[in-house]
Amino acid sequence: MAVQNGKDLLIKLDLTGDRQFETVAGLRATRLSFNAETVEVTSLESAGGWRELLAGAGVKSATISGSGVFRDAATDERARQIFFDGEAPQFQVIVPDFGVVQGPFRITAIDYAGSHNGEATYELTLASAGEMSFVAL
């Protein structure tokens, strides 16, 4: 994969449930993390005393975070509604030259900040709330 422009990593939100995804506007920095918990099955019979992990077991999760400035009333309003209503709508993350990750996410944190001589900013944190799909680009 060649060097990519960071602004091309996009977080998109299904605003109305019709699978029409809109970019969450105003984000300046975004991050997507994948995690997989392990299930240890080490015993006295493990070769050389090395830890053994059970293949195919454990919990997989994804976390999305982003920060930026307010630019689009529709996506800002929808993000607040998702948080306060405890919804888990479909999101997409577009990773350039890699693929599209899609699935349900809950917004677990929204942080607002600002200074008297600067713009108002916000940060979002989302946690996967179901099965993720991946389509390579």
Kinemage of the C-alpha trace (Angstrom):
@kinemage 1
@onewidth
@group {chain A} dominant
@subgroup {mainchain}
@vectorlist {calphas} color= white
{ca met a 1} P 0.000 0.000 0.000
{ca ala a 2} L 1.366 3.395 -0.992
{ca val a 3} L 1.416 6.447 1.274
{ca gln a 4} L -2.123 7.776 1.745
{ca asn a 5} L -3.595 11.163 2.546
{ca gly a 6} L -5.080 11.130 6.065
{ca lys a 7} L -8.128 13.145 4.977
{ca asp a 8} L -9.194 10.192 2.823
{ca leu a 9} L -9.891 8.007 5.876
{ca leu a 10} L -13.601 8.715 6.282
{ca ile a 11} L -16.230 7.866 8.888
{ca lys a 12} L -19.695 7.648 7.334
{ca leu a 13} L -23.049 7.373 9.086
{ca asp a 14} L -26.388 6.020 7.889
{ca leu a 15} L -28.489 9.065 8.818
{ca thr a 16} L -31.947 7.630 8.148
{ca gly a 17} L -31.646 3.825 8.067
{ca asp a 18} L -31.866 3.650 4.266
{ca arg a 19} L -28.192 2.617 3.758
{ca gln a 20} L -27.331 6.025 2.290
{ca phe a 21} L -24.131 6.922 4.130
{ca glu a 22} L -23.045 10.520 4.801
{ca thr a 23} L -19.550 11.541 5.841
{ca val a 24} L -19.447 12.798 9.431
{ca ala a 25} L -18.503 16.366 8.599
{ca gly a 26} L -15.814 18.418 10.241
{ca leu a 27} L -13.596 15.540 11.364
{ca arg a 28} L -9.915 16.360 11.088
{ca ala a 29} L -8.446 13.192 12.583
{ca thr a 30} L -9.861 9.667 12.532
{ca arg a 31} L -8.753 6.288 13.842
{ca leu a 32} L -10.010 2.705 13.424
{ca ser a 33} L -8.772 -0.051 15.758
{ca phe a 34} L -9.460 -3.781 15.662
{ca asn a 35} L -9.042 -6.031 18.689
{ca ala a 36} L -9.412 -9.735 19.397
{ca glu a 37} L -9.443 -11.134 22.898
{ca thr a 38} L -7.692 -14.432 23.372
{ca val a 39} L -8.678 -17.600 25.221
{ca glu a 40} L -5.692 -19.163 26.931
{ca val a 41} L -5.614 -22.973 27.160
{ca thr a 42} L -2.097 -23.455 28.524
{ca ser a 43} L -1.640 -26.528 30.690
{ca leu a 44} L 1.152 -28.518 32.306
{ca glu a 45} L 1.376 -30.451 29.041
{ca ser a 46} L 1.965 -27.339 26.884
{ca ala a 47} L 5.149 -27.778 24.854
{ca gly a 48} L 8.108 -26.173 26.587
{ca gly a 49} L 5.787 -24.332 28.983
{ca trp a 50} L 4.758 -21.938 26.221
{ca arg a 51} L 1.369 -20.306 26.362
{ca glu a 52} L -1.290 -21.814 24.086
{ca leu a 53} L -4.268 -19.939 22.664
{ca leu a 54} L -7.497 -21.517 21.479
{ca ala a 55} L -7.884 -20.906 17.744
{ca gly a 56} L -11.107 -19.232 16.646
{ca ala a 57} L -12.174 -18.299 20.185
{ca gly a 58} L -12.478 -14.922 21.851
{ca val a 59} L -14.345 -11.688 21.250
{ca lys a 60} L -13.566 -9.433 18.296
{ca ser a 61} L -14.222 -5.713 18.495
{ca ala a 62} L -13.631 -2.502 16.612
{ca thr a 63} L -13.300 1.041 17.905
{ca ile a 64} L -13.591 4.239 15.909
{ca ser a 65} L -12.545 7.649 17.128
{ca gly a 66} L -12.479 11.031 15.494
{ca ser a 67} L -12.016 14.674 16.334
{ca gly a 68} L -12.744 17.878 14.508
{ca val a 69} L -14.858 20.996 14.247
{ca phe a 70} L -18.593 21.524 13.796
{ca arg a 71} L -19.436 21.908 10.098
{ca asp a 72} L -22.660 20.074 9.311
{ca ala a 73} L -25.793 20.400 11.448
{ca ala a 74} L -27.363 17.146 10.160
{ca thr a 75} L -24.504 14.803 11.121
{ca asp a 76} L -23.820 16.660 14.391
{ca glu a 77} L -27.480 16.429 15.391
{ca arg a 78} L -27.700 12.748 14.414
{ca ala a 79} L -24.574 11.884 16.423
{ca arg a 80} L -26.077 13.500 19.530
{ca gln a 81} L -29.364 11.667 18.977
{ca ile a 82} L -27.563 8.320 18.599
{ca phe a 83} L -25.692 8.896 21.853
{ca phe a 84} L -28.669 9.991 23.959
{ca asp a 85} L -31.020 7.344 22.512
{ca gly a 86} L -28.446 4.532 22.885
{ca glu a 87} L -28.839 3.527 19.235
{ca ala a 88} L -26.414 1.366 17.240
{ca pro a 89} L -26.887 2.390 13.583
{ca gln a 90} L -24.729 1.355 10.671
{ca phe a 91} L -21.431 3.168 10.151
{ca gln a 92} L -18.830 2.803 7.434
{ca val a 93} L -15.132 3.501 7.656
{ca ile a 94} L -13.390 4.046 4.344
{ca val a 95} L -9.672 3.211 4.521
{ca pro a 96} L -7.960 4.280 1.270
{ca asp a 97} L -6.418 1.437 -0.772
{ca phe a 98} L -7.523 -1.000 1.937
{ca gly a 99} L -11.288 -1.315 2.066
{ca val a 100} L -14.596 -0.457 3.670
{ca val a 101} L -15.509 -1.664 7.158
{ca gln a 102} L -19.224 -1.547 7.921
{ca gly a 103} L -21.362 -2.494 10.868
{ca pro a 104} L -23.381 -1.268 13.834
{ca phe a 105} L -21.633 1.030 16.314
{ca arg a 106} L -22.684 2.774 19.517
{ca ile a 107} L -21.345 6.206 20.264
{ca thr a 108} L -19.748 5.718 23.666
{ca ala a 109} L -18.367 9.225 24.143
{ca ile a 110} L -18.834 12.728 22.762
{ca asp a 111} L -16.517 15.428 24.054
{ca tyr a 112} L -17.024 19.112 23.323
{ca ala a 113} L -14.339 21.763 23.809
{ca gly a 114} L -13.529 25.305 22.827
{ca ser a 115} L -11.573 28.365 23.801
{ca his a 116} L -12.598 32.004 23.726
{ca asn a 117} L -10.392 32.737 20.705
{ca gly a 118} L -10.805 29.462 18.776
{ca glu a 119} L -13.341 27.208 17.175
{ca ala a 120} L -15.585 24.762 19.016
{ca thr a 121} L -14.305 21.202 18.640
{ca tyr a 122} L -15.628 17.753 19.358
{ca glu a 123} L -14.384 14.190 19.705
{ca leu a 124} L -16.361 11.005 19.084
{ca thr a 125} L -15.653 7.476 20.273
{ca leu a 126} L -17.613 4.547 18.867
{ca ala a 127} L -17.629 0.871 19.854
{ca ser a 128} L -18.714 -1.981 17.604
{ca ala a 129} L -22.121 -3.377 18.530
{ca gly a 130} L -22.414 -6.376 16.213
{ca glu a 131} L -20.859 -8.178 13.290
{ca met a 132} L -18.555 -6.180 11.014
{ca ser a 133} L -18.211 -6.684 7.286
{ca phe a 134} L -15.180 -5.849 5.175
{ca val a 135} L -15.023 -5.179 1.448
{ca ala a 136} L -11.580 -4.658 -0.099
{ca leu a 137} L -11.093 -1.714 -2.453
